[in-house]
Amino acid sequence: MFSFRARVGVLVCLTTILTVGCGGTSGTTDSPPTFRPLAAVRSIVVLKRTLYAANDNDNAIDIYPAGVVNPRKIGSITQGASGPSGLFVDDAGTLYVANAASRTITEYLAGQSSPSTTLAIPDQPVTLTVGPDGTVYVVTVHRNGAYRLVEFDPGVTSPSRSLTFFHGLPCPIYVAGLAADASNDLYLVEVGACGAGGGSIVEYAPRSLKGTYVPLNISDPNWGSWGSALAVIAGEKLLVSSPEYSGSGYLYTFQLPTGTLLNTISLPSKVGIGTYLAFDAGSGYLYLPSTTTSSISIVDSASGTVVGSIPHHGRGVAVYPPSLPW
């Protein structure tokens, strides 16, 4: 990360927490802002390639080795976790957790099992991402069903901006996946409730609540349907997992900022039916959790083949080291 969060070198085995071994088989502004302390210098923590998976049954973040076919759980984080949903991990190893039950965002410095910072949020958080400047972006759901985008500027503990999406009849708007690029532009999937599919990807400039639609060259009428997940990865490529209503779906890769379609992969039935995904650049594996099957599918991103799975009841996933575009 830049500015507030110092970069650190990270190596290859998680050794400090969580009974860890190396397992597995090959519109408004809140003011005044409240500031949270951030460490200017972090100690070096030795990390291996790691998959984090939100477990809302056990109020835990389960930890697995990334890049293996059928991994065994090597630890869990429970402190601060309360109905965890969305996850994000940055290049310094800081883990961010959206807790739906407690309406908080908890941040865990690399190698730590207790949160260093807790952000209170007025609505139930669904998912989140963090930009290269440290801005925390959160999608929330109000008790009346309205979706909101809430932003925390770097270093603050109270919301800096928020945008409420249309929730009136006949076509309320739902928000699925979101991701940030190297320029701190935010991308999210905006889904209308009327008709099949009809989703759009909207781009927001830094600190702006006015979005523009990304022109995508795609013929599938179900792209962007309910449950679509996003990730922006190295090379300014946008990954979109988009399920169809039949239960199958597709993984699309677009080049940013043009929206040029680079690749399309068919996903097996009931794989990727959710608003979350994670990508491990080292192995090329995608992790696609599904509440329908109570499992995380491990998919070869080159072929779309399911190479393994993790029995798991949860939602958000994140991989360290992340394949961030910055």
Secondary structure, 3 states (H helix, E strand, C coil): CCCCCCCCCCCCCCCCCCCCCCCCCCCECCCCCCECCCCCCCCCCCCCCEEEEEECCCCEEEEEECCCCCCCCCEEECCCCCCEEEEEECCCCCEEEEECCCCEEEEECCCCCCCCEEEECCCEEEEEEECCCCCEEEEEECCCCCEEEEEECCCECCCCEEEECCCCCCCCEEEEEEEECCCCCEEEEEEECCCCCCCEEEEECCCCCCEEECCCCCCCCCCCCCCCEEEEECCCEEEEEEECCCCCEEEEEEECCCCEEEEEEEECCCCCCCCCCEEECCCCEEEEEECCCCEEEEEECCCCCEEEEEECCCCCEEEECCCCCC
